[in-house]
Every structure is written in C-alpha cells, then in structure tokens.
C-alpha cells in the first residue's frame, strides 16, 4: 500500500525538554539542537516510516557508505516568528527541489514532496517554542540525507536516511568579513558536483579556508579551477558586487550553487529599480574597480549568512578595502528580504509559507 | 602522559565468531566483515584509546559533521597468506602516508604512524583466519577516518574516529571490463581534492558511472574537466596504456590518486625492461592508436582491482575494441606483483611486510 506521508507520520514526543537550558539571547550558529527531529528511511526502493522522534543519536554499521563514499547532501532553511507568534518558512519548496537535484547528482534516491513538506511542517509546529525572536536570530533547519547501505565496493548504497534537525541560531558571522580571492585551490570542477549541496564540497574547502583564516581572512572567494581569473562563490554564500550603481553576480552553473537567497535578492533588486547584471566577473575587473573607486560594495548572500557585507578582499598578496557607505544596496536588500521572511512587509512573490 | 600506541592497544575479543557462516569459495567484494575492528578516537587534540573490539555499529550525533560536511577519508589495503600460513601486508607504510596526505587536505587530524601500523598489525594477527587463500581472493582491509564532532557551521570538526575493518573478498570485477571515456562529467578540479582518498570524490562519480553502466560500460575513464581531451584515472583504479611495446600512464597530480599499485607496476615494468613513459595521454592518441592497430592493451591498476584488463572503450558514441593478445604486459605485471604480495617470489624492493 502506498505510503501517505501526511497521515502516516508517527510522532513520539520527548519526555523532557532541553529548552530551559538554552540562552536565547546568546546563540551561536548551529551549536544547540531542539527537542525533536524528523526521520525517514529509504529501503527496498521506497522512503518509509516517516516519524518525528526525540533528537537522538544515529547508529550505523561501520561499512555504511556514508563513511566511505561521501553520499551525503543537505539543505539549509530557517523558520521565523512574527510579533503575533505566527510561524513562517521561506520558499521551502525551493529547498525541497534543490535537495532532489543534489540527490540525483549523487546517485541518491529523490524524496517525495509530501514527505519533505509535511514532515517539515509537523516538526516546526512541534518545535515552535524553539524559534528565537531576537534580531538576527532564527531557527536554523537542517534537512540532510546520507547513505546507510553497506559495502566496501565503490557504488551507490541501497539504503539511506533522511533527517530534519533544528538549531536555534544567532548570526553566522561575528564581526567584519574579509575575504581572500583564491588563486591556487579550487572548490569545484566543470562537470562536477559544485552545484549540489554535497557534503564533499564543504570538506574540500576547509583546508584552503584555514590557510586564509591564518592570514586574517574569514572566507575564501573561489575562482574557476582552470584560470583563477573569474570569481565563483564563497562556499557558504553566493557573492554580489556593486560597481557604481550596478549590482552584479555571476550566473549559476554546474560549479556554483543556485542559492535561494541569491535568486530572491535578484528579484527584489530588480523590483527596487536597481540595475542588475548576471554575468561572469573577472578578478581583474574587481581590482580595477577598487582602484578607480567604482567598487562600492561586496557582499555574500545565503540562508545561513543572510546578506553579509564584506569589508575588504585580498588577492596576490595585496589587500583591497571596500568603502564604508551609508544606504548600501546590501542593507536595503537585507531589510527587504528579512521583512518578507518575518512578516513585517507584504510578500508580493508568495515566498512566505505560514506553518502555524 | 604520552600515549604508547604499541602497549596501550586494548583488545576485547568477540565472544563468538561469524567465520563459520562465510563461504570462502564464493566471496563477493567487501560484503562480509570479519569479527573485529580497530577503533581510535581523536578528541582534545589527541588520538586516544586505540582498541580492538568486536565489529559493531557506530553511534553518532545527528549533528556529527560527517553527515553534513563530508570530512571522510579512507585507504584500501589487502592481507595475503602464503602456503605456510605466513601473513603479509603490501607496502602498508605507503597507505599510512597517503592517509595523512588525505587528512591534511581535508583539514582532518593526521594519525601517528605507530597508531596506524601497530593497530593494523594487531588486528590482522587476530583476524588471520579470515584471510582467504583461493586464487584472486584476499582479506581486504579498510582503514577510514571521519568527523564525529558536532555542529551546523561549515568548519572542520573538533573530534574524529579512525577505524580499520576487514572484509574477506573475491575479485572486484566479474567478467570483462569495458570503459567509457567521459566527455561531459568530471571527477576532480585543478586545486581540488582528486589526489586524496576523500569520500566525496567517490559519490560524485556514481551518477555518471550509472549512466555509463546503462550503456553497457562498467567504469568511466575520467578526463580533464577543462577540455576532456586528456585521460586521467578511472576512480577505482589508475589507467595504463600499451602502444606498440611502450607502457604509458599519466603523471599523478592534484587531480589524480597516487596509486600504490600504479607506482609498483611502474617499478616492476622498468625492472622487466619494458619501455615505460609517464606523460599526459590524449584521448585522440588512444583512438588513433586503436585505429592504426598500435594500441595493444589497456588496463586498470589499484589495490581492489589489482590489474584489470580492459576489453574495449567507448568515446563520442563509438566503440573501440582491444585486441585479444597472449603474453600481455597486464598479465605479466599482475603475476609479478601478486607473486611478491603472496610470497611466491623474492621481494627485491622490500615491499612485503610480514605480520605473523
């Protein structure tokens, strides 16, 4: 009999809550976890047993393919509360669709939309009290899928687990963000998995990012692996550039994540009458614009980072400072997008989804 | 006090053995696992508690970074038994060194040599009866390391687990191996992690390999991500080409694994007086050599696959057959390397390491 992902969610409530131990005014990013999680298992060719259970450890065989062959993908989302305690998600179907795009590229089973959306909504209803309301805070939601099927043969697993967990979180960055434009290491290949939210894409960035951290930069802006002449993305966020009054970002590709914040910003910027160009951007163009004073802003955009202004960048041993402007595009676009997310403004695009 | 990785290995023996249930004459590759495994944990900046325990599940927090950010690496080795029941490993220090090369690139903690080597030897001594002796079989050994530290922030974990597990295994391939030379997808980027045995490198290959499988090819030969004009490696093995009487393979790079079987074959081939060239190989050169009859052999080399002859390759919709020769380089080199591994010949290179 077909599984009904709406009616068949089993809910086992936690006997105690950890919520009293959490200081909601001093939240780090992704460090404390709420009381429950959604779990669903893929076996015998089908996603089954969707259930909400107390947040708890996962037990796996040592030969589970997640440990050996990197079949792991994830999404990042947030839940927001307005002043009347209504709870909202932001474009959740886009996260669902992207999860399945990632799944396909990593030879993992796609998830039914009802399983994702109903499981997500039921979980968020139950975790409603975990949504922080202080400025810059939100309930970060982490849907993820990984291979549980066994074997030391390099081939796709036959079993998987899908989990949604939640972490009440503060800002992703603390303080100013300076970036290094990478000229040696790379994040992704043409024809590779850079467009997917695959675990392996992140592990590969850590070492070059540590090298950048040691030199005083918080993030790396990746460049194309062949020439290092073109900027791509920053791993945890897409990159926007303002030259004079034009807002630029690079096109998505098989190397670059199709960010939901990125595309929302493009839509809002156009509605605001900002001149927007989506095209390849040379590092040389950034440097020339910095030197002639036409480079006004640089910011990152992503679910975790929201809109994060970049204060300067390094390239080939030289540092370039961004000017400190008032009335930036970054601040305007951040306000517009967070106002929609938190129900402080109209939502002409239908992006906000009320949960309860 | 400093940990002594020789004296401090705790051994907890399994109360029962699964060995009677295993048909050692009909072994698949990496499907059944021996009675024990080595486990060591990295926490508080140190690898600690090396222990051999019954093969058993691993329990992890849902926020363990292995699930989210792909920090996982592995090695592949084999143990062999000679006719006097002496047990040998093949160049194990090379696996140890490569594990640490992978660890560094993925921002994971390097392992002390004594921890790896003593743990490995103690485990293999205990699992001696699990080493198959039939032709083409061996005890496949899988050292692997993954992130157990928690958090939804994209940064390296602060805790890791290292495990060595064993699987008595038959041949990696069954039947003829036909390969597809890839012209769209890629395995790795310049400046990426292709040279590391990182989990994520494998997951990214599965979907293109499935597409190739659907067209009747068992493996993909990857090409450079920029032009797809040069062959690289086959994911589970390095590639060797014989044109007339010259044996060719491509140089290792940051995109190509430094295979232990690959470099052993290069050494043996030179000792056999075979003309060897390590240089870039164009797909066009392969096709021209196939068309003019100078392409004599194509074979893969790797720990799991040993030396696997390739019967044909596809490129741009056309299939190219390899001739069926007697006295191939592949067969000769396979005999020489397995004779050293199984103590059937002298070992002038000091590659064989006696365990017990």
Interface residues (C-beta under 8 A of the other chain):
Chain A: X28 X29 X30 X31 X33 X37 X55 X56 X57 X58 X59 X60 X61 X62 X63 X66 X67 X68 X69 X70 X71 X72 X74 X76 X104 X105 X106 X107 X140 X142 X144 X146 X150 X151 X152 X153 X154 X155 X156 X163 X165 X167 X169 X172 X182 X184 X185 X186 X187 X188 X189 X190 X191 X192 X193 X198 X199 X200 X201 X202 X203 X204 X205 X206 X207 X209 X210 X225 X226 X228 X235 X236 X304
Chain B: X28 X29 X30 X31 X33 X37 X55 X56 X57 X58 X59 X60 X61 X62 X63 X66 X67 X68 X69 X70 X71 X72 X74 X76 X104 X105 X106 X107 X140 X142 X144 X146 X150 X151 X152 X153 X154 X155 X156 X163 X165 X167 X169 X172 X182 X184 X185 X186 X187 X188 X189 X190 X191 X192 X193 X198 X199 X200 X201 X202 X203 X204 X205 X206 X207 X209 X210 X225 X226 X228 X235 X236 X304
